[in-house]
Amino acid sequence: ETTDYSSNFDQDATNFVWSTKGNIIYFLSCKEATYQIYSLSLETKQISQLTEGEHDYNTLALAGNELIVSKTTHALPTELFSVNLVTKYEKQLTYVNKDVLSKIKLGKSVKRWVKTTDGKQMLVWVILPPNFDSTKTYPALLYCQGGPQQAVSQFFSYRWNFQMMTAHDYIVIAPNRRGLPGFGSEWNDQISLDYGGQNMKDYLSAVDEIAKEPYVDENRLGAVGASYGGFSIYWLAGHHEKRFKAFIAHCGMFNLESWYGTTEELFFANHDLGGAYWNTPVPKSYEFSPHKFVGNWDTPLLVFHGGNDFRIPYTEGMQAFNAAQLRGIPSRFLFFPEETHFVTKPQNAILWQREFFRWLDQWLK
C-alpha cells in the first residue's frame, strides 16, 4: 500500500531524517531561493515549515530534541548549527571561519523581484560590493546558473563565489530564472525542451531591470556561467543585442548535436532535449544550439574547460573558442587537463580566479 504525503506540496524534498518515535520526518526544501527545514507528520499527514530566513540549510541530523544542521549564506561558508525542534531557536556550534571572516569586509545580498516578459515575478539576488557607495557607478556581472534545474539560493561556492566577484568591485546579478526549484514545479519544469526560450528572456529581464539603477554602469556589463550557465553564455553571445562587453563560459554546451553524441549523461540529455537529433521529427530543442548563431557573435569571450569532463566534453569549449578566433573576436581558452566538470585542485582554482578577473578587468574596467 502506497500513500502520497506530498500530493499538495509543490516543492522539492531532500535529506530525510526520522524523529525518535518514527512519527515525523524532517527534511529540507527550497522555497524562494532559500533552503528551509520542514516536518511531515505521518499521523496528521501535515507538512509544516519550521524555519525562515535568508540562508540555506544543507544537511540534517537528529540529536535529541534538536536538529544539527550545516548552514550557508552568500557571506557565510559552511558552519554547523543546532535548531531546537520545540522553540525553533538556532544556535551556532562551529566557528571554523571566524578568524578569516573577521578580517574581511563582505558584500551585501539584496533580494529583488523583477517582472518577466510573460508577466510573472522573478526573484533576483543583487550582491553589492564591500563599502558599496550608491553615488558611484560599478560594472555588473550577470551570473548564469548551471544545472539547469539547480537553485540560485544562499549557497557559498568555492568556485563561483559572489564575494570574490564583489570584492573586485563588481555588482552581481543572480536571477532565479525559469527552470529553478523553489517557485513551484511549473516554474522548475518549464526549462526542459525550451533551453533558448523563456529562461533566456528571464536573464535579459533581470539584467535590464537592475541596469536601470544609477549605480550600475550599463556600458560595463559582463555575463559569466558554467555548465548550463556556459551554454547560456554561448546562447547570449548570439542574442544579447550588444548588452554585454565580456563573456566567460566554463564547460558549456556549444553544439547540442556533438554534445548529445559525447556526454555520459544521456538520461539528462534525453529528458531536457527531447531525444536524439536523428529522430523524426528532430526535437525542436536542437534549434537552440548556440553554434547556429555564431554569425552574431561580437563580444570578447574567455572559455574554461577540463580535460576529464565527460558530462560536457572539452571539445565543446574548443569549438566555441575556435569559432571566436575564426570570427576575429578577442578570446582565450584556459584548459585544465586533469580537471573534470569542476575545477577543484587548489593551485588550479587560484589560476582560475586569476584568469577570471584578469579577463573581466580587461574588458569592463
Secondary structure as UniProt FT lines:
FT   TURN            7..8
FT   STRAND          14..18
FT   TURN            20..21
FT   STRAND          24..31
FT   TURN            32..33
FT   STRAND          34..41
FT   TURN            42..44
FT   STRAND          47..49
FT   STRAND          56..63
FT   TURN            64..65
FT   STRAND          66..73
FT   TURN            74..75
FT   STRAND          76..84
FT   TURN            85..87
FT   STRAND          90..92
FT   TURN            96..97
FT   HELIX           98..101
FT   TURN            102..103
FT   STRAND          108..115
FT   TURN            117..118
FT   STRAND          121..128
FT   TURN            130..131
FT   TURN            134..135
FT   STRAND          138..144
FT   TURN            147..149
FT   HELIX           162..167
FT   TURN            168..169
FT   STRAND          171..175
FT   TURN            178..179
FT   HELIX           185..189
FT   TURN            190..193
FT   TURN            195..196
FT   HELIX           198..210
FT   TURN            211..212
FT   TURN            214..215
FT   STRAND          216..226
FT   HELIX           228..237
FT   TURN            238..239
FT   TURN            241..242
FT   STRAND          246..250
FT   HELIX           256..260
FT   TURN            261..262
FT   HELIX           266..273
FT   TURN            277..278
FT   HELIX           284..288
FT   HELIX           290..296
FT   STRAND          301..306
FT   TURN            307..308
FT   HELIX           315..326
FT   TURN            327..328
FT   STRAND          331..336
FT   TURN            337..338
FT   HELIX           346..364
//
